[in-house]
Amino acid sequence: MDLGIAGRNAIVCASSRGLGKGCAMSLAMNGVNVVVNGRDEAVTNATADEIRNASDVDVTPVVADVSTKEGQAALLAACPQPDILVNNNGGPPFKDFRELSREDMLAGVTMNFATPIELIQAVVDPMIAQGFGRIVNITSVSVLRPVAGLDLSSGARAGLTAFLAGVARSVAQHNVTINHILPGYIDTDRLRGGVAFNAQQNNISVEEAAERQTNQVPAKRFGNPAEFGEACAFLCSAQAGYITGQSLLLDGGLYESNF
């Protein structure tokens, strides 16, 4: 399917690896020029080269922490008027809620709540003016389903979802959409960190912890960043203009609900 976005420009936050990388690659393969972002210069540049070699688009690496004002400014300097914004960021590490300090909580809210809102504030009015904009926020299945040790991340991402519910509907008439993708067990470094955390908590091997997690999933496997990226690319497409304010689960059926 031609997604109708070739030649568009995208900022994909935290895209040097994992879910963000999957989104950046899929957008690039659909003809979108992408800004790739990460905090590790070598990894970010390597990812930019990989995407550049696999596609025929402009790929701009930006080494920056998207949670900082300086990092956000660097991204916007590289792409002052993006047509597409994919909000993604590392979340707080797995930790028992009893161990969270106030500083931990404020940092988590900054990463997973304030940062995406600040970037949306920066790009949404130019999107409205041109009559096209696609904003996708990578949140988590933990917005709907508790995940032990991710309480802070879950709370901040759930808050973001609620905050943007009204915002999405206020800009929909301008062909600007705001949606969320909720990953379940996608095979990324963060997932592997969670597997290790669960192994330690339950005094079992990492292999057994991974098997226990996949056994919870009706699909009986972890997802992969490439299929996640394809879903993101569709939400950024011309055809997805009537989808807004929605949370798309990519979890292999993990979250059980009739609706």
N, C-alpha and C positions, 0 to 999 in steps of 0.2 A: 504494500500500500504506500502510495506517495502521501506523506504526512503534510505536505503543503507548507513546510517551514524551511526549505533550502534557502540559504542566503541570510537567514535570521542570525542574530547574535545572542549568545547565552553566557551568563555567569553561573558556574556550577561550584558552589562552595564545598570545601573539604573534599576535593575530587581527585587527590593524588593516589587514592587507593579505595578499596571497598565499594560501598554503595554509590558514593559520589562518582567514583571512576566509572562504574557501570553506566551511570546516567550520562556522563560526559561522552563516553564512547558511543553510546546509542544515538545521542543527538548529533555527534559528528558524522556518523554513518548515514544520517538523514540530511546531511548538507548544512548543518548549523555550525557557524564559527563559535568556538568555545574558549572561555577563560577557565583554565585549570588552576586549582588552588590547593596548597598544602603548606605545612610548616617545615617540612624537611626538603631542603633545596634539591638534593640529589634525587630523591624519590619523585618530587614534583616535576622536575625536568625530564626524568625518564618516562613518566606517564605522558607528559606532553609529546615527547618524541614518538611514543608508541601510538598514540591517537593520531598524530600527524601522518605517520607512515601507513596507517590503516585507512585513512580517509583522504578527502581532497578539499580540506577546509583550513582556515586559519586557526591555529591553536596557540594561545598565549598563556604561558605559565606565570603565576603570581605567587611568590613565596610570602605568606603572611598568615597571621592568626586572625581569622574572621571575627573573633569575639572582641577584638580591639577596634577602636575608632580608626587607628592608623591602618589596620588591615582592611577594613571596609573601604577606606579612602583609596587604597592601592587597587582594590578590585574595580572600583568605579572609575578610577583613572584609566585602567586598561580597557574598560568597556563602559563609557559614560551613559549610554542609553540602551541597555539590554532589552531585547524583545522577550527574553526568557530568563527567569531567575529560579534556580534550584537551591533552596535553603537546606543546608546540611551542616552538621558540626559534631565534633566529638562530644560525648556526654560524660557526666560524672562517672568515675569508676565504680564497679560493684563494691558496695559497702553496707554493712548493717546500719539501719537508720539510727540506732543508738549512738553510733560513732560520728554522726554528722555534726560538725560545728556550724555556727552561724556563717562563718566565712565560706565553708563548703556549700551551704545552701544558696548564698548569694552568688557564688561562682556558677553553680548549676543553673540558676534562673537566668543569669547573664548569657550563658552559652545556648540554652535551649528555649528561651522565651524572648528575652530582650533583643538578642542579636538578629534573629530573623525578622522581627518587627521593624527594627531600625533599617534593615536593607529594603524591606518592602516600602517603608516611608520614602526612601531615596529614589525608588524606581517607578512607583505606581503612577504618579501624575504624568510623566512622559509617555507611559504606556497608554494611559487614558487619552492623551492628546493625539496619539497616532492611531488609536482605534484597534490596537492589538497588544495583548500581554498575556503571558502564561507564567504563573508562579506555582511552584510545587515545593511543598515542605516535606522533608523526610522526617517522620516522627518515629513511632514504634507501636507494635501490637500491645505494648505495655500501657498505652493510653486506655485500652479496653480491658486488658487482662493483666493482673498483677504479675510481676516478675521479681522474685526475691533478690534483694540487693540493688534494685534499680528504682527505688521509691522516689528519689529526688528527680531523676531523669523523667520518670513517668509523670510526676506532678507538674513539672515545668512544661512538658510537651502537651499534656492535657490542657493546661492553661492557655498555651498557644492556640490550640484547636478551638477553644471556646472564644478567645479574643478575636480570631479571624473569621468566625462564623458570620458575624454581622458585616465585617469589612468586605468579605467576598461578595455578599449580596448588594452592597452599596456600589460596587464597581462593575457588576456583571453587564449592565446595559452598554458599557463601552468596549465589549469584547475583551475584557480582562478577566481572567479566571484565577481563582486561588483554590488549590486542592492539596490534599495530604496523602502521602503513601505511608502505610504502616507496615514495616517489615516485621516478619516473624523471625524464624531461625534461618537467616541468610549467612552463608559461609564467608565471614569476614574476620579480620583480626579481633574486632570487638566481640563477636560471637565466641571465638576461641578463648578470649579472656573470661567470658561468662562460664564457659564449660570448665575451665580451670578453677574458677571460684566455686562452682558447684561441687567439683571433685574434692576440693579441700574441705568444704563445709560438711560433706557427707562421708569423708574419709574413704574415697574410692579412687580408682584410676581415672585419668583423663579419658581414656578410651571407653570405659564403662559409663562415665558421665555423658559423653557424646551419644552413646547408644541409647541411653535413657531419654535424652532429649529428642532424638529422631523418632523413637517409639511413641512419643506423645503426638506426633504429627501424622494425620491421616495419609499424607503423601509418602511417609516413611523415608524422608531424606531432608537434608538441608537445602534451602534454595541457593541460587547463585546470583552474583551481582549482575551478570549479563541479562538474565530474564527480568530482574528488577529494573535495569536500565531501559529495557524495551517498554515496560509499562509507563515509566516516566516520560519517555519520548512521545508516547501516544497522548498522554495528558497535556503535552505541550503542542500538540498538533492543531492544524486548522479545524479538523473534524471534531475536536473535543471542546469546541466553543460553547456548547450547551451543558457542560459538566462543570459545576462550580460549588464550592463549599462542601465538598465530599471527602471522605476518608476511605481510601482504597486499601483493603487488606491484602497483603501478599504473604501468606503464612501457611500455605499448603493445607488449609482447613483447621489449623490449630485452635483458633477461637471459635467456640461452638455457640451458634446462635441461629435462630430461624430467620432473623431479619437483619 
